[in-house]
Amino acid sequence: MSFVVLDLEWNGSYSSKEHRFVNEIIEFGAVKTDENLNIIDRFEMLISPQIGKKLCSKVKKLTKITNEELRENGCTFMHAVSEFKKFCGDCVLVTWGTSDILALIENYMYYAHRPELPFLTSYCNVQDYCEKCLSVNDKSSQLGLSVCADMLAINFDVEEQHRAYADAELTLKCMKHFVEDYPIDDFIKDATAHEFYDRLLYKNHFITDINNPEIDKRSMRFNCDACGRQAARQANWKVKNKSFVAPFLCKKCGRKFTGKVSFKKKYDGVTVRKRIVEYVEKPVDENSENKD
């Protein structure tokens, strides 16, 4: 089994045709490996922007790519896709996180009006793989490529980062660090299955309508964190920062607290997050009390 490790750079471009911003790809960078993860080929290609006219200042600063370079050396996105398909063959496509694969799908849909990438048969999100190998379980903050490299004591040139080929090579080094001890097969997905795109493109979202049938009302009960007895809700639920919030009182020990619960709809179902925070009494408005 061989791999193609891909990294992309893109520019935030406004499409007047679709009246929205598009992550317009401006550079492909990839390395192809043999079954032992030795590099056997490389792919680099600049893309001449067709949606936006100029690079934003942040992208120019990070990548050191200029508008002149893209005009003189860039090709169209669809030409790059055609060449990349030849380069990939039947290799497993690897990216760090899903942002690159989502940008690819977004650009391909813009031009070809369908999401299925012609070169994609198998896919691996190596960020997930490295997080598992390193026992990184913080769902609120994903592991960055450079952070992972630092954790593994992999040397890299900071000045070369944010160029597609350099990031692809660094991704491979992180991946290569673990493969002998941690099988990667479970992280390789069949991209020809219809579910692959459904899952990848699904937009996770919080449920904030208390009458939504997907909310399990039993999850909105709270036990006292002091004595363990079920507490009684003292007021109606309110939505705050995408969570349902309400005050609770334990009639056994007298503890009063605020219960917070959120429901996040994902492709596989609804995840529930509950927590208890200290109850804070609202300050009394003295001016309103003194009014006749």
N, C-alpha and C positions, 0 to 999 in steps of 0.2 A: 504493500500500500504506500503510495507516494502522496505528497502534500504540495499545495500551493498556498503560501502565506501571503496575504494581500493587505496592503494599507492604502488608504486614499486620503487626499487632501481636497477640501471643497471650499467654495465661496458662497456666502449668503446672497443669493440673487433674487431680485423681484421680477416675477413674471407678469407682464402687463396682459398677457393672453389669459392667464388663469387667475389673475388678481390675488396672488399669494407669493410668499417667499419660498424659494427652492434651494436646497443644499446642492448647488451645482458643482459637480466634480471637476477638478482642474488637474488632477494628477493621479495616475495609477503607479504603484510600486509593488513588486511581488518577487518572491523567490520560490523556485521549484526544488523539491528535495527528492532523494531516493527513499527507499523504505527505511534506511538508517538515519534519515534526516540530514544527510549531507547535501549541500547545495549543488545542484547540477545545471541550473539555468536561472536567468533573471529577466525581469520585465519592467521597463520604465517607459512611461508615455505621458506627455503633457496634453491636456485637453483645452482647446480654444473655446472660451465661453461663448455660448449662443443665446443664453437667457439674459444674463447680466452683461453689461458693457465693460465694467472695470472691477478690479479686485478691491475689496474693502481694506482699509489701512491695517486692521488687525491681522488679516490673512497675509498681507504683504510682509508685515513685521515678523510674524511667526515662521513663515515658510521661506522667506527671501525670494519668492517667485515674483517676477515683474510682469506687468501687462505686455511689455515688449516681447518677453520670452514666449508667452502664450500665443501672441499673434504670429511670431516668426516660426515657432517650433511645434505649436499645438495642432492636433487633429480634431475631428468631430468626435463626440461621445460615442456614436454608433460605430464609427470606424474602430475606436479603441476596444469596444465590446467584441467586435468581430475578431480582432487580433488577439485579444485576451482569451477568447474561446479556443483558438488554435493553440495558444500557450498552455492552457489548463489541461486539455485532454480530459481524461477520466479521473484526475486527481481529486483528493478531498480539499475543498476550499476552506482555509482557516483565516479568521480575523480575530483581532483583540476586541471583545465586546461585539455588540450587534449594531453599533452606530454606522459602521462602514457598509455592512450588508443592507441596512435600511436605506442608506444614501444611494446605493446601487439600484435598489428596487425603485426608489423614488425617481431617479433619473431615467431608468429604463421605462417606467410607466409614462413619464412625460413625453418620451419620443415614440415608444412602441405601443403605448396604450394597453399594456398588460404587465403583470408583475413578474411572471415566470422568467427567470434569467436563463438564457440559452446555454450557459456554460456550467450551471450549477446542478450537480447530481448528489453530492454529499457535502455536508457542512459541519464545521466544528468551531464553536465559540471558545477559544483557548483561554479567555479571561475566566470563564466559569471553571475550566479545568484547573488553572493555576490557583484560583481561590480555594478550590476543594483540596488541592495538594498542600496548601499552606494553612488550611483550617481557618480561613478568613470567612467569618459568618455574618459580617455587618451588612444587613440588607439595605441600610440607609445610605451606604457609601461604597461604591464599587471600587475594586482595586485598579489603580492606574498602571499603565505599562511601565513608566519610569520608576514608580514606587516598587513594583514587583522586581524590576531589575536591581534596584538598590538592595532589596531584601535578600536577593540571591547573590549579591556581591558581583554582579555582571557589569563590567566596565562598558561605558558607552559615552560618545561625544555629545554633550548637551547641545552644542551648536548644530549638530546634524539632525536632531530631533525635529519633528514637524515637517520632515520631508518623507514622502511615502516609502521610498526604498529603504531608508535607514530604519524607519519604524517597523517595516516588515521583517527586516533582518533581526532587530532586537526582539520582536515577538517570537521568532523562531528560536532564539537563544533561550528565552524563558521556557518555552515549550520543551525544548531539548533537555533542559535541566532535570525534568521529572520523568520522562517517558520510560526510563529503564526500571523505575521503582513503582510507578503508578500507571496502570493501563489507561489508555486514552479512548479505547473503543466505545465505551459507554457515552462519550461526549460527541460522538460522530452521528449526525442525524441524516436520515434519508430525505433529501431535498426534492425528490420526485413525488413524494406523497402530498396529496392536496392539503392535508392538515399542516404541513410545514409552513406554508405561507399564511394560512389562517391564524396559526399560533403566533408567528413572527409579527404579523401586522395588527394583531389585536391590541386595542388601546385599553390598558388598565385604567380604571376610574373608581372614584369613591361614590358610594351610594349615600345620598343625603336626603332622600325622600323616605320618611319613616313608614310610609304605607307601602313601600316597595315589597312585593311578595318574596323577594330573595333574602330579606332580612329575617333571621331567626330571632324572634322576640325573646327566646330563652337566654340568648347571649346578652341581653340587656339587664339581666338580674345581677346584683352585686352582693357578695358576702362581705361582712365586716372584716377588715384586715387586722383587727385587734382581737376579736373573740371568735370569729369564724361563722357567726350566725348571719342568716340572710337579712340584709338591711332593707328598709322601706324607702322608696323614692318619695321626695318631699315636694316636687314640682314637675311640671311638664318638661319633656326633653327640648333642648335647644340645639341648633346646629352651630358649631364654632370650629373654624379651621378644619372643616370636612369631618368632624367628629360630632357624635351626639353627646351632650353634656347635661348632667342633672345632679342636684344635691340629694344625698342619701343620709338616713339616720338609722343607727342600730338601736333598736328599742331595748336590747339586753344590756349593753354597756354604755349607751348614751353617746357613742362616737358619731360625729357628723363629718362626712367627707363628700368630695365631688367624684362622681363616676364618669369616666370618659370611655366611649366605645366607638370604633370606626369599622366600617365594612368596605373592603376593597374588592371590586369585581375584577377577576382575572380570567384568562381563557379557561382554566380548569375549574373555576368556581369562585366562591366568595371567601376571602380570608378575614378573620375577625381579630382586632387588636383591642384589648381592654386594659385600662389602668386606673388606679386610684390616686387622686391628688388631694392635698389638704384643702378643706373648705375655707373660703375667705368671705367673711361677712361684708356685705356692701356698706360703704360709709353712709351715714345718715346725712341728708342734706338739711342742715340747720335752718337755712333760709326758708325752705318749703314748710318746715314745721312751725315757723313763726308767723306764717301767713294766716289771716283770718279765714 
